């Protein structure tokens, strides 16, 4: 994508104004852009208010943004600090997410009390693993990838290997949520993400060294460099500083909302690009780790990459807008908050749909058979997707249960003539009988 125009700084703009004109600009009524937080690249294409020039309008907005600016420990390659503004757009979205993610009792009851919690969590992990990989170029269908993860079969190509690695990394994140992050743990996470993926395996789980060919972010169409990360010799020190930030070791400083901290951590690792490959996947995994560590339990059930994948150019632009406007992280923060809100809404719809499916199935069964929630989920899925093949391993993974429990679930459904068992290699597979709906009605 084309790199956006570099935004003029306040210092540059002031050199072009006489004092009286500056006074006129500052005493005008506040110029509003509504809930938008425009970058210079967007603003210069719009009509300015109050007969201002574009540069005068930009200067007025920049002065207003300075009033709520907060610095962060992250610096760019030249040592210039990054910062963000507590703009109305950010404050409003933070309040909405807090209300829906931390205190959403409707979702909480359905997740905790319905017996479906593990199934929702695994579905989310699978979705995130697949779409985070597709963002980085994995080419496979969602069905094939999900079948691989649920069945436990070996990956057939690099794309499936990437997805399997991401799935294992997300599972690892769930076990790390009560731990502090360290450079060593980040490197272990990266090693999981890149297993069997790099041409030289020595690059897995190792930050780049001064003698390595330094990675950069390129425009694949034009060949232009979009982002040149800091020199490799600075990476070790920068990662320690990043971990201190993530662990909130400077807690005596100004308050930072947990969501903003996690989003900046996501940006920070992606900006530093410390690894030979898979920096984006590792950055998004760290975002999840920090959200869970900070008590946002709902993030175990949502996938941000599934929405980022729908508009990768906007995702990339949020990085570039930050770098081309005096390291203003507000652009990246606002975009990520939008994605999070949409992800929560998507989860709400998903849970509502699954709840309705279960209730509809209960109505059809009319208490003729006391199926457990796992068996109901499989029956509902089989009714919706005829021809699907199930295995003990796929059922076990979907519900995070033991092999014996999974086997008992499927054998009971087979005994009731709802599933047919057949052999594939040394293992058994199961498929719903033809006319499953009719078979359910005949159960005593």
Beta strands, then each sheet from edge to edge (+ up, - down):
strand 1: 69-75
strand 2: 81-85
strand 3: 217-218
strand 4: 225-227
strand 5: 389-390
strand 6: 419-424
strand 7: 427-432
sheet 1: 1+ 2-
sheet 2: 3+ 4-
sheet 3: 5+ 7- 6+
end
